[in-house]
Amino acid sequence: MIRHVLFITFTDSALPEQILAVRSAFLQIPDRFEGVTSVEWGINDSPEEKNAGFTHCVLMAFADEAARQRYLPHSAHEDLKAIFRPILQDIIVLDYTLTP
């Protein structure tokens, strides 16, 4: 299993309904794409103040490497990017493979 972690900052001009649309699109990915086993969405609420300005996080789980490779060019991913990129200020993407 592969975890796909995104740390996100939205533009100052991003409207709450635009962010909600991005959230909804992320959460629908497992229904639109076989191989994504789960998606979680969260807003930073850490009292440690170590988030480096990132306000949101997405955690996706891919069943395997083949699923990740199929997802990258998939229409579900492209549809998400179409609504996500216009309000995205910055992002960190980190993937890691779970080892038994």
Backbone as a chain_set.jsonl record, in Angstrom:
{"seq": "MIRHVLFITFTDSALPEQILAVRSAFLQIPDRFEGVTSVEWGINDSPEEKNAGFTHCVLMAFADEAARQRYLPHSAHEDLKAIFRPILQDIIVLDYTLTP", "coords": {"N": [[0.842, -1.174, 0.0], [0.443, 2.243, -0.722], [0.942, 5.407, 0.599], [-0.189, 8.662, -0.006], [0.515, 11.844, 0.536], [-0.573, 15.125, 0.924], [0.279, 18.414, 1.594], [-1.194, 21.476, 1.951], [-1.647, 24.87, 0.934], [-3.929, 27.378, 0.435], [-4.769, 30.059, -1.86], [-5.08, 33.5, -0.834], [-7.323, 34.585, -1.948], [-9.032, 32.49, -2.322], [-12.24, 31.212, -2.147], [-14.497, 30.096, 0.44], [-16.398, 28.265, -0.57], [-15.123, 27.335, -2.844], [-12.947, 25.96, -1.76], [-14.366, 24.023, -0.387], [-15.443, 22.661, -2.579], [-13.12, 21.531, -3.643], [-12.414, 19.855, -1.522], [-14.644, 18.112, -1.555], [-14.297, 16.955, -4.089], [-11.864, 15.578, -3.719], [-12.666, 13.718, -1.735], [-14.429, 12.155, -3.163], [-12.876, 10.651, -4.842], [-12.197, 7.826, -4.256], [-14.576, 6.581, -5.049], [-14.624, 7.073, -7.733], [-12.376, 5.981, -8.792], [-10.805, 2.982, -9.113], [-8.595, 1.462, -6.948], [-7.718, 3.518, -5.384], [-7.92, 3.429, -2.105], [-8.712, 4.87, 0.118], [-9.464, 8.231, 1.242], [-8.572, 10.983, 3.137], [-9.342, 14.145, 4.588], [-8.153, 17.07, 6.076], [-7.945, 19.916, 8.286], [-5.404, 21.954, 9.478], [-4.883, 21.885, 12.915], [-3.025, 21.965, 14.838], [-1.438, 22.828, 17.863], [1.237, 23.378, 17.928], [2.386, 25.063, 16.057], [4.039, 24.472, 13.827], [3.555, 24.129, 11.172], [4.49, 25.43, 8.946], [3.026, 27.25, 7.448], [1.252, 25.771, 5.954], [-2.074, 24.81, 5.582], [-3.995, 22.836, 5.142], [-4.524, 19.287, 4.76], [-4.268, 16.307, 2.871], [-4.733, 12.869, 2.831], [-4.176, 10.124, 0.994], [-4.718, 6.719, 0.051], [-3.219, 4.35, -1.914], [-3.776, 1.229, -3.452], [-1.63, -0.149, -4.542], [1.492, 0.112, -6.399], [0.828, -0.005, -9.108], [-1.774, 1.021, -9.135], [-1.294, 3.661, -8.343], [0.189, 4.575, -10.561], [-1.746, 4.33, -12.578], [-3.581, 6.207, -11.726], [-2.401, 8.783, -11.933], [-2.525, 9.801, -14.708], [-5.271, 9.68, -15.011], [-8.716, 10.596, -15.663], [-10.181, 11.371, -13.388], [-8.227, 12.429, -11.738], [-7.329, 14.523, -13.335], [-9.689, 16.071, -13.483], [-9.897, 16.868, -10.828], [-7.551, 18.429, -10.544], [-8.248, 20.558, -12.191], [-10.081, 22.118, -10.741], [-8.673, 22.567, -8.476], [-6.058, 23.692, -8.869], [-6.418, 26.508, -9.608], [-6.853, 27.786, -7.136], [-4.793, 27.11, -5.553], [-2.061, 27.84, -3.567], [0.372, 26.821, -2.534], [2.029, 23.639, -2.305], [3.006, 20.557, -0.874], [3.988, 17.373, -1.756], [4.13, 14.103, -0.732], [4.992, 10.801, -0.945], [4.837, 7.499, 0.35], [5.729, 4.061, 0.789], [4.092, 1.487, 2.44], [5.587, -0.914, 4.406], [5.501, -4.356, 5.154]], "CA": [[0.0, 0.0, 0.0], [1.181, 3.503, -0.836], [0.29, 6.599, 1.138], [0.04, 9.862, -0.808], [0.204, 12.908, 1.483], [-0.487, 16.473, 0.373], [0.17, 19.54, 2.504], [-1.765, 22.468, 1.041], [-2.006, 26.24, 1.293], [-4.76, 27.996, -0.6], [-4.565, 31.489, -2.058], [-5.904, 34.361, 0.01], [-8.578, 34.872, -2.644], [-9.854, 31.285, -2.413], [-13.503, 31.326, -1.426], [-14.832, 28.888, 1.186], [-17.107, 27.294, -1.417], [-14.128, 26.727, -3.733], [-12.213, 24.983, -0.956], [-15.312, 22.932, -0.156], [-15.526, 21.894, -3.828], [-11.893, 20.735, -3.716], [-12.578, 18.808, -0.512], [-15.622, 17.156, -2.067], [-13.685, 16.225, -5.203], [-10.915, 14.623, -3.15], [-13.364, 12.651, -1.02], [-15.123, 11.306, -4.136], [-11.908, 9.89, -5.64], [-12.313, 6.369, -4.153], [-15.75, 6.135, -5.805], [-14.382, 7.301, -9.155], [-11.147, 5.354, -9.253], [-10.448, 1.733, -8.456], [-7.19, 1.454, -6.566], [-7.593, 4.446, -4.266], [-8.716, 2.744, -1.085], [-9.275, 5.841, 1.06], [-9.012, 9.623, 1.205], [-8.907, 11.784, 4.315], [-9.131, 15.581, 4.433], [-8.103, 17.719, 7.375], [-7.474, 21.288, 8.429], [-4.427, 22.005, 10.559], [-5.306, 22.421, 14.205], [-1.932, 21.696, 15.771], [-1.025, 23.982, 18.67], [2.695, 23.497, 17.902], [2.781, 26.108, 15.114], [5.147, 23.959, 13.017], [2.969, 23.758, 9.889], [5.169, 26.181, 7.879], [2.049, 27.961, 6.633], [0.312, 24.858, 5.303], [-3.322, 24.851, 6.342], [-4.827, 21.665, 4.883], [-3.804, 18.055, 4.458], [-5.005, 15.197, 2.276], [-4.041, 11.59, 2.913], [-4.78, 9.13, 0.107], [-4.074, 5.41, 0.079], [-3.274, 3.568, -3.154], [-3.643, -0.2, -3.18], [-0.298, -0.598, -4.944], [2.17, 0.986, -7.352], [0.071, 0.011, -10.36], [-2.902, 1.94, -8.947], [-0.762, 5.029, -8.368], [0.559, 4.895, -11.939], [-2.983, 4.501, -13.351], [-4.28, 7.392, -11.245], [-1.777, 10.045, -12.34], [-3.098, 10.356, -15.948], [-6.704, 9.379, -15.044], [-9.614, 11.755, -15.758], [-10.547, 11.804, -12.038], [-7.116, 13.269, -11.279], [-7.355, 15.735, -14.159], [-10.848, 16.861, -13.046], [-9.536, 17.448, -9.541], [-6.57, 19.495, -10.774], [-8.906, 21.693, -12.844], [-10.691, 22.999, -9.737], [-7.715, 22.717, -7.389], [-4.929, 24.563, -9.223], [-6.663, 27.956, -9.581], [-6.859, 28.353, -5.783], [-3.648, 26.543, -4.85], [-0.9, 28.715, -3.401], [1.568, 26.005, -2.394], [1.74, 22.245, -1.985], [4.059, 19.559, -0.717], [3.462, 16.03, -1.994], [5.049, 13.102, -0.239], [4.477, 9.427, -1.02], [5.671, 6.458, 0.949], [5.189, 2.716, 0.684], [4.039, 0.76, 3.701], [6.252, -2.2, 4.336], [4.945, -5.254, 6.176]], "C": [[0.889, 1.24, 0.0], [0.334, 4.62, -0.252], [0.758, 7.801, 0.316], [-0.426, 11.025, 0.064], [0.415, 14.257, 0.807], [-0.654, 17.475, 1.5], [-0.135, 20.75, 1.626], [-1.912, 23.826, 1.716], [-2.798, 26.806, 0.126], [-4.446, 29.489, -0.712], [-5.471, 32.283, -1.117], [-7.254, 34.647, -0.624], [-9.486, 33.649, -2.78], [-11.1, 31.436, -1.544], [-13.797, 30.019, -0.684], [-15.54, 27.829, 0.332], [-16.166, 26.63, -2.431], [-13.326, 25.656, -2.982], [-13.103, 23.784, -0.663], [-15.457, 22.057, -1.399], [-14.288, 21.014, -4.004], [-11.984, 19.574, -2.732], [-13.508, 17.71, -1.028], [-15.032, 16.309, -3.193], [-12.679, 15.195, -4.704], [-11.65, 13.433, -2.53], [-14.132, 11.713, -1.949], [-14.182, 10.416, -4.938], [-12.053, 8.372, -5.47], [-13.525, 5.793, -4.908], [-15.536, 6.232, -7.313], [-13.206, 6.514, -9.708], [-10.847, 4.106, -8.44], [-8.947, 1.744, -8.174], [-6.856, 2.5, -5.525], [-8.514, 3.901, -3.189], [-9.31, 3.683, -0.045], [-8.695, 7.225, 0.799], [-9.485, 10.282, 2.492], [-8.556, 13.234, 4.029], [-9.091, 16.195, 5.818], [-7.582, 19.129, 7.288], [-6.543, 21.32, 9.64], [-5.045, 22.597, 11.826], [-4.252, 22.147, 15.285], [-1.579, 22.957, 16.559], [0.485, 24.237, 18.609], [3.219, 24.582, 16.975], [4.002, 25.722, 14.294], [4.68, 23.59, 11.604], [3.546, 24.525, 8.704], [4.184, 26.861, 6.927], [1.051, 27.07, 5.911], [-0.911, 24.696, 6.188], [-4.17, 23.598, 6.223], [-3.95, 20.463, 4.547], [-4.773, 17.048, 3.838], [-4.13, 13.967, 2.4], [-4.814, 10.592, 2.062], [-4.017, 7.822, 0.268], [-4.313, 4.72, -1.266], [-3.056, 2.104, -2.792], [-2.233, -0.694, -3.473], [0.287, 0.392, -5.952], [1.408, 1.091, -8.665], [-1.104, 0.982, -10.265], [-2.419, 3.388, -8.994], [-0.44, 5.445, -9.802], [-0.67, 5.073, -12.83], [-3.701, 5.797, -12.984], [-3.713, 8.685, -11.832], [-2.333, 10.604, -13.651], [-4.629, 10.216, -16.031], [-7.55, 10.658, -15.058], [-10.048, 12.252, -14.374], [-9.481, 12.732, -11.464], [-7.099, 14.587, -12.053], [-8.513, 16.646, -13.763], [-10.553, 17.57, -11.729], [-8.571, 18.617, -9.731], [-7.225, 20.735, -11.38], [-9.553, 22.643, -11.838], [-9.727, 23.349, -8.605], [-6.645, 23.764, -7.707], [-5.229, 26.059, -9.17], [-6.636, 28.583, -8.184], [-5.698, 27.829, -4.93], [-2.52, 27.563, -4.773], [0.38, 27.893, -3.343], [1.164, 24.598, -1.983], [3.047, 21.486, -1.793], [3.382, 18.214, -0.926], [4.534, 15.048, -1.562], [4.356, 11.74, -0.31], [5.42, 8.511, -0.265], [4.948, 5.129, 0.87], [5.228, 2.059, 2.052], [4.714, -0.592, 3.509], [5.75, -3.082, 5.467], [5.929, -5.526, 7.306]], "O": [[1.942, 1.274, 0.637], [-0.846, 4.756, -0.575], [1.939, 7.934, -0.008], [-1.623, 11.178, 0.306], [1.455, 14.5, 0.194], [-1.61, 17.399, 2.272], [0.586, 21.018, 0.665], [-2.251, 23.924, 2.895], [-2.378, 26.717, -1.027], [-3.925, 30.099, 0.222], [-6.503, 31.786, -0.666], [-8.226, 34.921, 0.08], [-10.596, 33.763, -3.3], [-11.012, 31.75, -0.357], [-13.387, 28.949, -1.135], [-15.301, 26.633, 0.5], [-16.392, 25.487, -2.829], [-13.066, 24.578, -3.516], [-12.636, 22.645, -0.689], [-15.582, 20.838, -1.283], [-14.396, 19.877, -4.465], [-11.663, 18.437, -3.078], [-13.188, 16.524, -0.944], [-15.243, 15.097, -3.245], [-12.639, 14.07, -5.203], [-11.293, 12.28, -2.774], [-14.451, 10.589, -1.561], [-14.639, 9.517, -5.644], [-12.036, 7.668, -6.48], [-13.492, 4.646, -5.352], [-16.204, 5.539, -8.081], [-13.044, 6.387, -10.921], [-10.658, 4.173, -7.225], [-8.139, 2.005, -9.064], [-5.832, 2.398, -4.849], [-9.736, 3.909, -3.338], [-10.299, 3.343, 0.604], [-7.614, 7.381, 0.23], [-10.645, 10.156, 2.884], [-7.593, 13.522, 3.317], [-9.928, 15.863, 6.658], [-6.875, 19.496, 6.349], [-6.865, 20.776, 10.696], [-5.648, 23.67, 11.8], [-4.555, 22.106, 16.478], [-1.438, 24.034, 15.978], [0.963, 25.215, 19.182], [4.377, 24.983, 17.089], [4.899, 26.539, 14.085], [5.348, 22.816, 10.918], [3.133, 24.295, 7.567], [4.472, 27.027, 5.742], [0.098, 27.57, 5.314], [-0.796, 24.473, 7.393], [-4.982, 23.317, 7.104], [-2.806, 20.6, 4.115], [-5.937, 16.955, 4.23], [-2.934, 14.01, 2.113], [-5.958, 10.255, 2.365], [-2.827, 7.816, 0.581], [-5.452, 4.533, -1.693], [-2.242, 1.786, -1.924], [-1.701, -1.543, -2.759], [-0.351, 1.383, -6.309], [1.35, 2.164, -9.266], [-1.393, 1.693, -11.228], [-3.058, 4.241, -9.61], [-0.768, 6.56, -10.209], [-0.641, 5.889, -13.752], [-4.351, 6.413, -13.828], [-4.473, 9.585, -12.188], [-2.599, 11.804, -13.711], [-5.218, 10.604, -17.04], [-7.134, 11.684, -14.52], [-10.263, 13.452, -14.205], [-9.801, 13.707, -10.783], [-6.876, 15.648, -11.469], [-8.347, 17.864, -13.71], [-10.917, 18.732, -11.543], [-8.76, 19.678, -9.137], [-6.793, 21.854, -11.103], [-9.57, 23.854, -12.061], [-9.944, 24.311, -7.868], [-6.367, 24.632, -6.879], [-4.374, 26.825, -8.727], [-6.418, 29.788, -8.059], [-5.639, 28.083, -3.727], [-2.077, 28.086, -5.796], [1.36, 28.216, -4.013], [0.104, 24.387, -1.393], [4.048, 21.744, -2.462], [2.33, 17.943, -0.346], [5.692, 15.147, -1.969], [3.256, 11.568, 0.214], [6.633, 8.716, -0.244], [3.718, 5.071, 0.883], [6.252, 2.068, 2.735], [4.429, -1.312, 2.552], [5.59, -2.624, 6.598], [5.608, -6.261, 8.24]]}, "num_chains": 1, "name": "protein.A"}
